[in-house]
């Protein structure tokens, strides 16, 4: 089976049944961006960083188009987002059958648009993931199921964080994630840091510690 997405990887020190971490970059970036975290993350993790499917000009990639329209302002192409969500879910299956990883111990790590996709995959295909590290993103209700069954989500665990002065995605959007996840009885942690649209060093160490306890 061919890979649904282009990716780079760092093998685990565990020869079999390794915990799997899949990284999903933000709008206009590529698979090398979050992969810079790999050297600092636990060696037992099998890490894969994927490239979003839509190529931007002159460079960079996106999970879906963000359009700037005089009438609508900034809006997202939800049809493309749903397509990317399904491709990412298919990629999880590909990774779990291609490498010696534990399909019951899959973590998604997203930034910005990659976080929006990670939320969507977890809430649409909860059986495929366990932990979600959601950096600088929010839950787009247009790309998740309209009916959410609490029973399906009891194994999930989210680490969510945002910059309190984020100029790209308003922090108010991110703050809605905790009450939403709480309403579904989903385990979650939410933190804010006094930065813009990025990951502060203390943010990195906090989610790293959170992840170490769960893999």
C-alpha atoms as one frame of an Amber mdcrd trajectory, in Angstrom:
protein
   0.000   0.000   0.000   1.550   3.352  -1.036   1.864   6.073   1.584  -1.133
   8.447   1.493   1.166  11.369   2.431   4.841  12.269   2.022   6.706  11.992
   5.345  10.006  11.744   7.192  10.623   9.524  10.217  12.783   8.811  13.243
  12.763   5.143  14.287  12.216   4.084  17.871  14.768   2.440  20.128  12.095
  -0.226  20.655  12.273  -2.902  17.983   8.575  -3.704  18.191   5.309  -2.347
  19.560   6.737   1.165  19.775   4.478   4.108  20.664   3.804   6.129  17.505
   3.854   9.929  17.269   2.587  11.601  14.081   3.368  15.293  13.593   1.085
  17.621  11.595   2.545  21.014  10.666   0.762  24.324  10.238  -0.371  26.284
   7.173   2.450  27.209   4.802   5.018  24.920   6.400   6.223  21.365   5.733
   7.251  18.122   7.388  10.619  19.526   8.552   9.080  22.143  10.831   7.852
  20.125  13.840  10.440  17.414  13.166  12.946  19.745  14.837  11.309  18.625
  18.126  12.144  14.967  17.451  15.653  14.988  18.924  14.268  16.246  22.253
  11.420  13.724  22.538  11.577  10.249  24.165  13.713   7.748  22.243  11.086
   5.014  22.474   8.748   7.051  20.278   8.569   6.143  16.600   8.154   9.631
  15.127   6.669  10.423  11.729   6.270  13.964  10.442   3.876  14.278   7.507
   3.549  16.852   4.750   0.086  18.310   4.175  -1.386  17.398   0.761  -2.015
  20.839  -0.777   0.992  22.644  -2.188   1.113  26.426  -1.887   2.912  28.841
  -4.193   5.752  29.668  -4.155   6.447  27.149  -1.354   4.931  25.458   1.675
   1.930  23.196   2.126  -1.540  23.294   3.664  -4.144  20.864   4.963  -6.791
  23.099   3.394  -7.062  26.488   1.737  -7.543  29.640   3.754  -9.156  32.267
   1.550  -9.225  36.009   2.053 -12.471  37.419   0.755 -13.668  41.028   0.946
 -17.194  39.954   1.877 -16.528  36.961   4.108 -13.177  38.003   5.508 -10.898
  35.023   6.212 -12.574  31.652   5.724 -11.503  28.023   5.607 -12.214  25.491
   2.882 -13.969  22.899   5.056 -14.393  20.429   2.169 -10.625  20.297   1.706
 -10.223  20.015   5.489 -12.560  17.008   5.612 -10.659  15.404   2.733  -7.344
  15.946   4.561  -8.844  14.600   7.783  -9.744  11.356   6.022  -6.324  11.110
   4.332  -4.624  11.583   7.703  -6.804   8.854   9.237  -5.791   6.584   6.339
  -2.145   7.490   6.972  -2.427   6.288  10.591  -3.519   2.880   9.257  -0.637
   2.910   6.767   1.936   3.691   9.479   0.574   1.025  11.826   0.764  -1.681
   9.166   4.120  -0.565   7.721   6.148  -0.181  10.918   6.509  -2.138  14.184
   4.388   0.244  16.210   1.549  -0.159  18.682  -1.732   0.785  17.003  -3.264
   1.263  20.471  -0.657   3.886  21.406  -0.855   6.557  18.705  -0.310  10.239
  19.480  -1.072  13.125  17.119   0.958  16.295  17.594  -0.326  19.293  15.667
   0.485  22.968  15.350  -2.065  25.544  14.176  -3.814  24.077  11.112  -2.264
  20.718  11.975  -3.946  20.970  15.399  -7.332  21.708  13.818  -6.883  18.536
  11.733  -5.729  16.528  14.775  -8.857  17.510  16.722 -10.963  16.507  13.725
  -9.276  13.110  13.280  -9.547  12.298  17.001 -13.220  13.233  17.233 -14.155
  11.524  13.933 -11.940   8.417  14.190 -11.341   8.041  17.947 -10.459   4.362
  17.570  -7.288   5.315  15.671  -5.667   7.554  18.311  -4.985   7.781  22.033
  -3.228  11.081  22.827  -3.445  14.451  21.097  -1.041  17.354  21.581  -2.912
  20.379  20.250  -0.660  23.440  19.941  -2.024  26.838  18.850  -5.231  25.587
  17.238  -8.949  25.219  17.871 -11.895  22.875  17.261 -13.649  23.560  13.950
 -17.179  22.229  14.505 -17.752  22.047  10.713 -15.258  19.186  10.275 -16.279
  16.905  13.150 -19.378  14.684  13.436 -22.608  16.454  14.412 -23.452  13.690
  16.885 -20.692  12.810  19.318 -21.035   9.664  21.431 -19.288  10.053  24.800
 -18.612   6.315  24.998 -16.318   6.480  21.976 -13.987   9.040  23.547 -13.303
   7.790  27.072  -9.778   6.583  26.182  -8.669   9.906  24.647  -6.396  12.436
  26.351  -5.650  15.953  25.069  -2.898  18.452  25.847  -4.002  21.845  24.504
  -2.013  25.079  24.602  -2.140  28.532  23.057  -0.321  31.842  23.043  -2.239
  34.495  24.991  -1.245  37.131  22.415  -1.663  34.928  19.322  -2.253  37.264
  16.358  -3.190  34.464  13.919  -5.718  32.349  15.831  -7.487  34.286  18.611
  -6.935  32.801  22.059 -10.713  32.993  22.641 -11.174  30.297  19.985  -8.696
  28.001  21.744 -10.302  28.592  25.156 -13.482  26.911  23.907 -11.671  23.567
  23.578 -11.612  22.751  27.308 -15.356  23.175  27.997 -16.096  21.299  24.764
 -13.871  18.348  25.734 -15.129  18.473  29.339 -18.710  18.161  28.068 -17.739
  14.842  26.460 -15.910  13.665  29.607 -12.638  13.635  27.645  -9.447  13.962
  29.723  -7.706  17.219  28.819  -5.207  19.825  29.968  -5.256  23.436  28.752
  -2.393  25.924  29.167  -1.659  29.439  27.948   1.714  31.093  27.481   2.518
  34.780  26.935   3.620  34.356  23.328   2.154  34.896  19.869   1.548  32.183
  17.279   4.321  29.835  18.322   5.600  27.390  20.937   7.454  28.877  23.901
  10.268  26.794  25.473   8.221  26.278  28.657   5.299  25.155  26.471   7.524
  22.542  24.822   8.788  21.183  28.147   5.273  21.037  29.575   3.845  19.003
  26.701   6.976  16.829  26.609   6.487  15.952  30.298   2.776  15.358  29.677
   3.607  13.019  26.797   6.301  11.102  28.683   3.708  10.104  31.287   1.329
   8.745  28.643   3.457   6.683  26.293
